[in-house]
Amino acid sequence: MKYKVAPEPRSLAFLGDAQATLPLVPSPDQDCCARLMDGTDVAVREDAQEWITFLQALGLVTETDRGYKREGVDPDEADLGAAFRERVYAAADVLDALESVGPADADAVFEEVRDVVPQWERNRVPDWEAAWVGRVERLLEWAVRFDLVERDGDAYRSL
């Protein structure tokens, strides 16, 4: 399963803090979004849900029939780069494109992956290209955090 979410990049420490807000034993009467908002600086419920979904994509959180629970995985020791590449929509495409075009900015990488943008995404927002350039940039910045890519000014380079 691929997850579409790609929130604004934060530190690995933030991922650990966000993961720690969720219970080890899920309970249907717990509000996981509220827990994440109480335990971090995330202030908007929709953003909290996005973060929980992103943590799930990285294998740090699991959704059960009783609610979300954190996994016993340390973000500092987990292979977050592999989970990111495999489970976040378009991450592998962006990383592969960057490898083929060499050092490039987000606009150039977007041009290489624009064909993977589904039609419904193109119809969802008036300026879908700008939205997806932003998504590509967020994916590249996450790749930097996960030591898959390095950044030099506006250009990104595969490691």
Backbone as CSV, one residue per row, in Angstrom:
resi,resn,N_x,N_y,N_z,CA_x,CA_y,CA_z,C_x,C_y,C_z
1,MET,0.841,-1.176,0.000,0.000,0.000,0.000,0.884,1.237,0.000
2,LYS,0.522,2.221,-0.822,1.235,3.492,-0.881,0.402,4.559,-0.182
3,TYR,1.074,5.402,0.568,0.432,6.503,1.280,0.765,7.799,0.560
4,LYS,-0.246,8.607,0.344,-0.047,9.839,-0.402,0.526,10.973,0.448
5,VAL,0.364,10.912,1.714,0.763,12.050,2.554,2.268,12.284,2.533
6,ALA,2.610,13.549,2.550,4.005,13.973,2.655,3.990,15.345,3.322
7,PRO,3.892,15.358,4.665,3.824,16.647,5.363,5.128,17.436,5.206
8,GLU,5.067,18.684,5.610,6.275,19.508,5.572,7.377,18.805,6.357
9,PRO,8.562,18.688,5.789,9.645,17.967,6.461,10.004,18.565,7.817
10,ARG,10.243,17.668,8.738,10.665,18.007,10.095,11.857,17.114,10.423
11,SER,12.365,17.225,11.613,13.520,16.441,12.042,13.118,15.013,12.410
12,LEU,14.115,14.143,12.468,13.865,12.783,12.943,13.448,12.806,14.404
13,ALA,13.950,13.770,15.157,13.540,13.906,16.556,12.044,14.172,16.645
14,PHE,11.517,14.986,15.746,10.071,15.237,15.741,9.311,13.947,15.462
15,LEU,9.794,13.140,14.522,9.130,11.860,14.245,9.064,11.010,15.510
16,GLY,10.154,10.984,16.257,10.165,10.231,17.516,9.205,10.805,18.541
17,ASP,9.168,12.127,18.638,8.242,12.775,19.577,6.797,12.495,19.193
18,ALA,6.496,12.587,17.907,5.126,12.336,17.446,4.740,10.880,17.681
19,GLN,5.655,9.976,17.391,5.392,8.551,17.612,5.111,8.287,19.091
20,ALA,5.869,8.918,19.971,5.745,8.687,21.408,4.414,9.168,21.973
21,THR,3.721,10.045,21.261,2.428,10.526,21.761,1.329,9.472,21.620
22,LEU,1.549,8.504,20.754,0.520,7.500,20.498,0.677,6.326,21.451
23,PRO,-0.420,5.667,21.769,-0.369,4.603,22.789,0.310,3.331,22.277
24,LEU,0.861,2.571,23.213,1.376,1.234,22.889,0.227,0.244,22.731
25,VAL,-0.824,0.471,23.508,-2.020,-0.375,23.444,-3.173,0.518,23.005
26,PRO,-3.691,0.289,21.799,-4.754,1.167,21.306,-6.068,0.948,22.033
27,SER,-6.852,2.012,22.052,-8.169,1.953,22.666,-9.101,2.826,21.835
28,PRO,-10.288,2.334,21.525,-11.192,3.112,20.692,-11.653,4.428,21.332
29,ASP,-11.510,4.554,22.628,-11.942,5.798,23.272,-10.836,6.847,23.352
30,GLN,-9.666,6.546,22.806,-8.580,7.518,22.791,-8.603,8.300,21.484
31,ASP,-8.375,9.574,21.560,-8.320,10.439,20.393,-6.846,10.649,20.045
32,CYS,-6.367,9.899,19.064,-4.945,9.947,18.728,-4.523,11.292,18.161
33,CYS,-5.409,11.940,17.412,-5.067,13.273,16.899,-4.872,14.253,18.051
34,ALA,-5.765,14.210,19.027,-5.636,15.093,20.187,-4.353,14.784,20.958
35,ARG,-4.025,13.509,21.102,-2.786,13.137,21.798,-1.566,13.699,21.078
36,LEU,-1.566,13.589,19.748,-0.432,14.098,18.985,-0.356,15.622,19.106
37,MET,-1.508,16.284,19.067,-1.524,17.738,19.199,-1.077,18.174,20.594
38,ASP,-1.475,17.427,21.620,-1.075,17.763,22.993,0.418,17.543,23.218
39,GLY,0.992,16.558,22.539,2.385,16.194,22.784,3.395,16.818,21.848
40,THR,2.925,17.555,20.847,3.830,18.214,19.896,3.318,19.628,19.637
41,ASP,3.963,20.308,18.706,3.508,21.659,18.347,2.533,21.652,17.171
42,VAL,2.017,20.494,16.806,1.010,20.425,15.747,-0.290,20.981,16.320
43,ALA,-0.842,21.996,15.647,-1.981,22.713,16.225,-3.321,22.433,15.539
44,VAL,-3.283,21.839,14.361,-4.505,21.636,13.585,-4.786,20.137,13.468
45,ARG,-6.019,19.755,13.722,-6.416,18.344,13.725,-6.094,17.646,12.395
46,GLU,-6.371,18.306,11.277,-6.098,17.701,9.968,-4.600,17.441,9.800
47,ASP,-3.775,18.348,10.326,-2.325,18.143,10.272,-1.919,16.959,11.146
48,ALA,-2.554,16.821,12.290,-2.254,15.683,13.171,-2.591,14.366,12.478
49,GLN,-3.731,14.323,11.800,-4.096,13.107,11.067,-3.091,12.814,9.963
50,GLU,-2.631,13.858,9.293,-1.620,13.677,8.245,-0.328,13.102,8.835
51,TRP,0.079,13.621,9.998,1.290,13.116,10.633,1.128,11.654,11.048
52,ILE,-0.030,11.309,11.578,-0.258,9.909,11.977,-0.179,9.006,10.750
53,THR,-0.755,9.429,9.657,-0.704,8.631,8.435,0.729,8.520,7.924
54,PHE,1.485,9.589,8.002,2.886,9.547,7.571,3.695,8.609,8.473
55,LEU,3.460,8.676,9.768,4.133,7.744,10.688,3.769,6.304,10.344
56,GLN,2.532,6.091,9.947,2.099,4.759,9.533,2.854,4.330,8.266
57,ALA,3.004,5.230,7.313,3.747,4.921,6.092,5.182,4.530,6.406
58,LEU,5.768,5.139,7.420,7.151,4.855,7.791,7.298,3.623,8.679
59,GLY,6.179,3.014,9.054,6.228,1.825,9.899,6.400,2.118,11.373
60,LEU,6.182,3.376,11.779,6.338,3.761,13.179,5.036,3.634,13.961
61,VAL,3.918,3.546,13.230,2.575,3.480,13.805,1.774,2.466,13.003
62,THR,0.875,1.774,13.671,-0.006,0.819,13.011,-1.446,1.143,13.372
63,GLU,-2.315,1.040,12.379,-3.741,1.209,12.638,-4.340,-0.167,12.908
64,THR,-5.060,-0.269,14.004,-5.733,-1.512,14.358,-7.237,-1.249,14.385
65,ASP,-8.021,-2.269,14.619,-9.465,-2.060,14.710,-9.854,-1.298,15.979
66,ARG,-8.911,-1.137,16.903,-9.166,-0.397,18.147,-8.574,1.011,18.121
67,GLY,-7.863,1.351,17.049,-7.228,2.661,16.943,-5.763,2.513,16.563
68,TYR,-5.057,3.614,16.614,-3.633,3.616,16.269,-2.794,3.228,17.474
69,LYS,-1.679,2.566,17.174,-0.713,2.259,18.227,0.683,2.476,17.681
70,ARG,1.558,2.886,18.566,2.938,3.072,18.129,3.640,1.714,18.120
71,GLU,4.552,1.581,17.197,5.361,0.376,17.103,6.607,0.555,17.958
72,GLY,7.186,-0.533,18.380,8.392,-0.475,19.195,9.635,-0.281,18.345
73,VAL,9.569,0.669,17.431,10.654,0.952,16.503,11.220,2.319,16.843
74,ASP,12.527,2.398,17.007,13.178,3.676,17.267,13.442,4.367,15.929
75,PRO,12.892,5.555,15.713,13.102,6.244,14.434,14.573,6.450,14.091
76,ASP,15.423,6.594,15.111,16.848,6.790,14.846,17.519,5.518,14.336
77,GLU,16.941,4.378,14.626,17.550,3.111,14.231,16.817,2.422,13.085
78,ALA,15.624,2.844,12.795,14.823,2.222,11.737,15.342,2.639,10.366
79,ASP,15.092,1.803,9.377,15.439,2.158,8.007,14.282,2.945,7.418
80,LEU,14.168,4.183,7.851,13.068,5.029,7.410,13.158,5.331,5.920
81,GLY,14.374,5.387,5.398,14.556,5.646,3.973,13.922,4.566,3.115
82,ALA,14.094,3.320,3.499,13.501,2.220,2.732,11.981,2.257,2.818
83,ALA,11.442,2.498,4.007,9.993,2.582,4.165,9.441,3.762,3.366
84,PHE,10.126,4.878,3.421,9.727,6.065,2.677,9.684,5.761,1.182
85,ARG,10.730,5.178,0.673,10.823,4.861,-0.760,9.730,3.887,-1.185
86,GLU,9.468,2.895,-0.370,8.529,1.838,-0.731,7.070,2.208,-0.486
87,ARG,6.794,3.053,0.507,5.411,3.198,0.950,4.797,4.586,0.772
88,VAL,5.589,5.576,0.378,5.048,6.920,0.152,4.919,7.132,-1.354
89,TYR,3.708,7.476,-1.775,3.420,7.612,-3.196,4.366,8.607,-3.864
90,ALA,4.959,8.180,-4.957,5.854,8.949,-5.828,7.257,9.125,-5.258
91,ALA,7.524,8.670,-4.047,8.883,8.817,-3.497,9.894,8.056,-4.348
92,ALA,9.607,6.823,-4.702,10.534,6.038,-5.522,10.723,6.686,-6.890
93,ASP,9.642,7.199,-7.463,9.739,7.858,-8.771,10.640,9.085,-8.698
94,VAL,10.478,9.873,-7.649,11.295,11.073,-7.465,12.763,10.692,-7.286
95,LEU,13.029,9.692,-6.464,14.414,9.278,-6.232,15.038,8.698,-7.494
96,ASP,14.282,7.901,-8.235,14.789,7.338,-9.495,15.052,8.442,-10.513
97,ALA,14.148,9.410,-10.593,14.326,10.526,-11.520,15.572,11.326,-11.177
98,LEU,15.777,11.560,-9.893,16.955,12.320,-9.471,18.233,11.578,-9.856
99,GLU,18.234,10.264,-9.712,19.401,9.478,-10.119,19.673,9.617,-11.610
100,SER,18.626,9.640,-12.408,18.825,9.683,-13.864,19.209,11.063,-14.378
101,VAL,18.716,12.128,-13.752,19.035,13.470,-14.256,20.222,14.107,-13.543
102,GLY,20.719,13.459,-12.505,21.846,14.023,-11.776,21.401,15.150,-10.871
103,PRO,22.311,15.974,-10.407,21.894,17.074,-9.541,20.828,17.910,-10.243
104,ALA,19.725,18.150,-9.514,18.616,18.886,-10.105,17.789,19.534,-9.009
105,ASP,17.063,20.573,-9.390,16.142,21.198,-8.443,14.785,20.506,-8.533
106,ALA,13.867,20.910,-7.664,12.553,20.269,-7.600,11.782,20.431,-8.907
107,ASP,11.938,21.560,-9.586,11.237,21.770,-10.861,11.687,20.750,-11.905
108,ALA,12.978,20.531,-11.994,13.506,19.578,-12.982,13.085,18.154,-12.643
109,VAL,13.084,17.805,-11.374,12.660,16.465,-10.972,11.171,16.295,-11.270
110,PHE,10.373,17.334,-10.988,8.946,17.265,-11.309,8.736,16.961,-12.788
111,GLU,9.481,17.608,-13.660,9.327,17.373,-15.100,9.573,15.909,-15.448
112,GLU,10.437,15.265,-14.702,10.729,13.846,-14.942,9.622,12.925,-14.436
113,VAL,8.861,13.368,-13.438,7.842,12.490,-12.821,6.408,12.943,-13.073
114,ARG,6.209,13.973,-13.832,4.862,14.521,-14.020,3.879,13.476,-14.529
115,ASP,4.350,12.461,-15.245,3.454,11.427,-15.773,2.879,10.519,-14.683
116,VAL,3.469,10.509,-13.499,2.930,9.655,-12.424,1.796,10.337,-11.659
117,VAL,1.545,11.600,-11.962,0.462,12.322,-11.279,-0.869,11.824,-11.844
118,PRO,-1.701,11.219,-11.006,-2.981,10.701,-11.500,-3.901,11.810,-11.998
119,GLN,-4.784,11.447,-12.901,-5.715,12.424,-13.478,-6.578,13.090,-12.407
120,TRP,-7.019,12.321,-11.421,-7.869,12.922,-10.387,-7.106,13.985,-9.606
121,GLU,-5.795,13.822,-9.468,-4.981,14.853,-8.794,-4.890,16.102,-9.665
122,ARG,-4.783,15.894,-10.957,-4.710,17.030,-11.889,-6.005,17.827,-11.882
123,ASN,-7.117,17.127,-11.642,-8.432,17.783,-11.631,-8.793,18.375,-10.266
124,ARG,-8.073,17.972,-9.242,-8.426,18.351,-7.870,-8.125,19.809,-7.545
125,VAL,-7.040,20.316,-8.056,-6.654,21.706,-7.770,-6.398,22.448,-9.081
126,PRO,-6.716,23.734,-9.118,-6.547,24.485,-10.368,-5.101,24.478,-10.885
127,ASP,-4.129,24.705,-10.012,-2.725,24.721,-10.444,-2.024,23.476,-9.923
128,TRP,-2.403,22.327,-10.471,-1.876,21.050,-10.003,-0.364,20.956,-10.184
129,GLU,0.166,21.596,-11.215,1.606,21.518,-11.434,2.372,22.163,-10.283
130,ALA,1.936,23.340,-9.855,2.592,24.004,-8.719,2.446,23.173,-7.452
131,ALA,1.258,22.595,-7.264,1.048,21.742,-6.084,2.001,20.559,-6.102
132,TRP,2.208,19.968,-7.265,3.079,18.801,-7.343,4.557,19.154,-7.328
133,VAL,4.920,20.330,-7.789,6.311,20.771,-7.600,6.574,20.876,-6.103
134,GLY,5.608,21.417,-5.370,5.742,21.488,-3.909,5.835,20.109,-3.290
135,ARG,5.027,19.163,-3.769,5.091,17.792,-3.256,6.459,17.177,-3.553
136,VAL,6.948,17.364,-4.772,8.266,16.828,-5.131,9.333,17.423,-4.219
137,GLU,9.230,18.706,-3.944,10.212,19.342,-3.056,10.125,18.751,-1.641
138,ARG,8.905,18.521,-1.136,8.763,17.891,0.188,9.356,16.479,0.177
139,LEU,9.107,15.737,-0.883,9.672,14.382,-0.972,11.198,14.431,-0.996
140,LEU,11.745,15.371,-1.738,13.201,15.514,-1.773,13.757,15.896,-0.405
141,GLU,13.078,16.799,0.285,13.544,17.199,1.614,13.458,16.035,2.608
142,TRP,12.395,15.220,2.524,12.337,14.026,3.370,13.476,13.081,3.017
143,ALA,13.773,12.956,1.728,14.883,12.091,1.307,16.207,12.582,1.889
144,VAL,16.361,13.894,2.022,17.554,14.444,2.680,17.582,13.991,4.142
145,ARG,16.443,14.102,4.838,16.369,13.706,6.249,16.713,12.226,6.430
146,PHE,16.336,11.406,5.431,16.559,9.961,5.532,17.871,9.524,4.895
147,ASP,18.749,10.496,4.617,20.082,10.228,4.056,20.049,9.470,2.731
148,LEU,19.069,9.776,1.912,18.989,9.197,0.573,19.490,10.179,-0.486
149,VAL,19.468,11.459,-0.107,19.770,12.559,-1.025,20.510,13.617,-0.230
150,GLU,21.363,14.375,-0.928,21.949,15.544,-0.284,21.534,16.782,-1.048
151,ARG,21.506,17.875,-0.324,21.089,19.139,-0.916,22.286,20.067,-0.995
152,ASP,22.415,20.741,-2.147,23.451,21.740,-2.349,22.776,22.952,-2.968
153,GLY,22.441,23.924,-2.120,21.679,25.080,-2.596,20.286,24.634,-2.995
154,ASP,19.896,24.927,-4.235,18.595,24.514,-4.739,18.628,23.129,-5.386
155,ALA,19.801,22.573,-5.540,19.936,21.287,-6.229,20.017,20.132,-5.241
156,TYR,19.484,19.008,-5.672,19.521,17.762,-4.901,20.354,16.759,-5.683
157,ARG,21.031,15.893,-4.934,21.895,14.887,-5.566,21.712,13.568,-4.816
158,SER,21.603,12.499,-5.564,21.488,11.163,-4.959,22.777,10.797,-4.250
159,LEU,22.656,10.061,-3.190,23.851,9.579,-2.478,24.179,8.160,-2.901
